[in-house]
Amino acid sequence: MDMMLCRLLLLTLLLSSSGTLAKQILKIGVGNFPPFFIEKQQGGVFIEITEALFNELPEYDIEFIFMSNQRLHHEISNGKSIDVACNIFAAAQVNAHLSTPIFRYSDVAVSRKADDLIINQISDLQNHSITAYQGAMDLLGSEFKNMALANSKYSEHPRPSHSSFLLIAGHKDIRIGDINIFLYDLADKDQKIESQRKTRDYTIHYLWSDVYSHIAFKDEAIRNAINKAIVKLTNNGAIQKIYKKFEFHNNGYNKTSLNVQH
C-alpha cells in the first residue's frame, strides 16, 4: 500500500512539473511586405528582430500570423486572434501597450535619373506626380501633409510593391517610402519590367530622418519584459547586427551607385 502511494505521489509530481514547464503561446500579428515581413519565407528583418527579443523570454513560444495593417490595428485593439502586433506607429492610437520604438524605416523620395529632378526639400515635390505608402501623409510631417493635400497627382497605396511598380513603369514621377523596400522590389522579378531594374537608373533624395514603429501588447507585463530585452539587445549590438544583415548595400547596392541627393 505504501509503495502504491509513493508511485501516485511521484506521478502527481511529474505531471505537476510538466505543467509548470509548459510554455505560453503568444500569437503575434505581422504585416506582409518584404524585406521586413516575408510570409513565404516566414522571415524578414522585423521577424528576426522579434524572434531575437522573444528569445530573451524563454517562458513564451511565439506564432506569427500575417494580416493587413487594417486588420492588425483592429485585432490588437479589439480582436481575439492575436496577443501582440508588430509594426504599430504611435499615431495609430491602438488600444494596446506600445514598446520602446524598435522597427526602423528610412523613408526617401525616389525618382528616375533620366528625369533629372532636383528634389532637395519637401516643397520641391509639389508639381510632380507622387506615389506613397498608405499613411505617409500622417507620418512624414505637417509640411509633407500640406504638400500632399494640395497635390492632385498625389496618391497612397496599401501595398508598397504597387508604389514601386508605379515608378518603375513610368506612371509616377516620384515614389515615397522606405529605401530597402524599393530596392527589394527593384530586384523582384515579379515586377516584370526588365528594362528598368538597374539601381543606377534612379536617384535617391534623402528628405527625412529615420522613423520607428513599435510592438503593441495586450499584456502590459509582457511589454515591460520586451522593453528590457530591447535595451539589452541594443546595448550588445544584436539588433544592429540584424539591420546590418538586411541593409541594401550588403546586397550589392551603395549610395554612389544610387545617385544620392541630400
Secondary structure, 3 states (H helix, E strand, C coil): CHHHHHHHHHHHHHHHHHHHHCCEEEEEEECCCCCCCECCCCECHHHHHHHHHHCCCCCEEEEEEECCHHHHHHHHHCCCCCCEEEEECHHHCCCCEECCCCEEECEEEEEEHHHCCCCCCHHHHCCCCEEEECCHHHHCCHHHHHHHHHCCCEEEECCHHHHHHHHHCCCCCEEEEEHHHHHHHHCCHHHCCHHHCCHHHEEEECCCCCEEEEEEECCHHHHHHHHHHHHHHHHCCHHHHHHHHHCHHHHCCCCCCCCEEC
